[in-house]
Amino acid sequence: MTDRREAVRSNAKYLRNVRPVDPEEVCEYVEGQPHPAVVRRILREEAFDLGLVEREDGTFVPVADGAVRPTFRGVEAFPESYAGALDDLLVERYGADWHAGERGDELRETIRRLKDAYYRQHPVEYDERAALGYAIYHLPDYYAAVQYVLAELGEADLLPRKLRVLDVGAGTGGPALGLHDFLPDDALVEYHAVEPSDAADVLERLLDGTGRNFHATVHRERAEAFDPDGEFDLVLFANVLSELDDPEAVARRYLDALADDGSLVGLAPADRNTSIGLREVERSLTDRATVFSPTVRLWPGAEPSDEGWSFRVEPDLATPPFQRRLDDAATDPEHDPGEFVNADVQFSYAVLRTDGERRYDFAPDPDRFAKMAEMERHVPNRIDLVAIKLSHDLSEGDANPLFRVGDGSESVDHYAVLTRETTLNADLATADYGDLVILEGVLALWNDDEGAYNLVVDEESTVDRVPP
Ligand SMILES: C[S@@+](CC[C@H](N)C(=O)[O-])C[C@H]1O[C@@H](n2cnc3c(N)ncnc32)[C@H](O)[C@@H]1O
């Protein structure tokens, strides 16, 4: 460390206990009296280590202790400022009419190829054009998705205001921007992205739009080769596990990079294969980690062995303008209107921790509640059970509302079927994905067609949502 840097640091360490650290003042105390802008740059570079947040007036103050608890009411739209930054990048690379003519066709073809490769589970290479295509199609939905997961951690006071984050396979930055916008301005973040492909160029551009207390570094390396230095409060694998040769081994290695009270968040597309793949990684790690959410193991020692396809659905976003432009400009006969619009927010996720914390610290009484692992012996009786709601309404047409549920012990699918809604059982339909519900007086039936248990909720049943 240079003498000047050390001098700025020691002055900041002293001053932070006395008054806001002002670069204009600090420069007076440093030998050679560097320009305040030089001091400001050094303070910014050292801010995380010194625990200092920069305020709007340009002074630095100690970050507040404790956890953040942002008010979160969902995500309605991808912010205009980021949409503008992406548009600028597209204009730079492809000209003002990037969405039209041959250039637009190239981008449309790129997105088609990406979608097809994901569908067929083929490997994807993110060269410059693929990265831009990916950004157009997937920045908004994963920007939103990550925030719903962070909200669960925030609600449980498990996101420290001074936060070290490692985003593995960060791509073009949807989750990074989502994290940034979810956190309050006075959170102090050291954000590290591991991203080996050309997507890192898009990521760096978009990170330029983040706030002064979001200190970002992009490591252009593969997750397998990267050496995570120090401990992270949040390790994020967003839509990347399915692209790794050995996702279980890589995720296991990154568990070692977690702070004792840190969270490893896995996110995956809602599609069957990627969703089940995420669940397999989750299950492979439970010898070392506890599932915080959503698939909480409610019964001590039990583990699920069902297929595990479960995903969360949140309200659609407003159509992002860049998707609309690309879609509207398509002229080829194969084009289905809406093909390049992706405003759905549907995703699978798993939050793992090594400190044993679970979103629901609930131990069912075995004398009172039926365990899904033993459902066979309860058919065709009325029973009480505890379960996590693991889907939106899966019924089609005018069939009875149907929700996937789990208690962490199941070896086959269980569905709660609402055949008669009353005020006493209405919580089944209104509970959110991942919520714990107590179901009383439900009829356990085997559904041979589906190879699943149906838990019939009718006028004799009650359902109560249990707060986390
Ligand atoms: C589907 S994208 C997801 C990007 C971003 N996390 C998101 O949710 O939007 C997958 C990303 O993982 C990156 N990736 C693939 N293999 C990787 C590896 N071995 N190590 C690190 N990143 C990898 C790709 O370059 C790509 O940017």
PDBQT file of the ligand as one rigid body, heavy atoms in Angstrom, charges set to zero:
ROOT
HETATM    1  C1  LIG A 501     -28.017 -18.434 -18.514  1.00  0.00    +0.000 C 
HETATM    2  S1  LIG A 501     -26.731 -17.321 -18.202  1.00  0.00    +0.000 S 
HETATM    3  C2  LIG A 501     -27.189 -16.624 -16.624  1.00  0.00    +0.000 C 
HETATM    4  C3  LIG A 501     -26.656 -15.262 -16.425  1.00  0.00    +0.000 C 
HETATM    5  C4  LIG A 501     -27.127 -14.544 -15.154  1.00  0.00    +0.000 C 
HETATM    6  N1  LIG A 501     -26.689 -15.207 -13.956  1.00  0.00    +0.000 N 
HETATM    7  C5  LIG A 501     -28.614 -14.418 -15.160  1.00  0.00    +0.000 C 
HETATM    8  O1  LIG A 501     -29.278 -15.008 -14.290  1.00  0.00    +0.000 OA
HETATM    9  O2  LIG A 501     -29.153 -13.710 -16.002  1.00  0.00    +0.000 OA
HETATM   10  C6  LIG A 501     -25.416 -18.365 -17.755  1.00  0.00    +0.000 C 
HETATM   11  C7  LIG A 501     -24.103 -17.640 -17.530  1.00  0.00    +0.000 C 
HETATM   12  O3  LIG A 501     -23.177 -18.530 -16.921  1.00  0.00    +0.000 OA
HETATM   13  C8  LIG A 501     -21.915 -18.348 -17.481  1.00  0.00    +0.000 C 
HETATM   14  N2  LIG A 501     -21.141 -19.584 -17.333  1.00  0.00    +0.000 N 
HETATM   15  C9  LIG A 501     -21.252 -20.729 -18.052  1.00  0.00    +0.000 A 
HETATM   16  N3  LIG A 501     -20.336 -21.621 -17.620  1.00  0.00    +0.000 NA
HETATM   17  C10 LIG A 501     -19.649 -21.021 -16.609  1.00  0.00    +0.000 A 
HETATM   18  C11 LIG A 501     -18.588 -21.420 -15.763  1.00  0.00    +0.000 A 
HETATM   19  N4  LIG A 501     -18.035 -22.615 -15.890  1.00  0.00    +0.000 N 
HETATM   20  N5  LIG A 501     -18.150 -20.548 -14.852  1.00  0.00    +0.000 NA
HETATM   21  C12 LIG A 501     -18.713 -19.324 -14.728  1.00  0.00    +0.000 A 
HETATM   22  N6  LIG A 501     -19.717 -18.894 -15.493  1.00  0.00    +0.000 NA
HETATM   23  C13 LIG A 501     -20.185 -19.726 -16.423  1.00  0.00    +0.000 A 
HETATM   24  C14 LIG A 501     -22.195 -18.022 -18.941  1.00  0.00    +0.000 C 
HETATM   25  O4  LIG A 501     -21.109 -17.344 -19.539  1.00  0.00    +0.000 OA
HETATM   26  C15 LIG A 501     -23.452 -17.180 -18.834  1.00  0.00    +0.000 C 
HETATM   27  O5  LIG A 501     -23.167 -15.821 -18.758  1.00  0.00    +0.000 OA
ENDROOT
TORSDOF 0
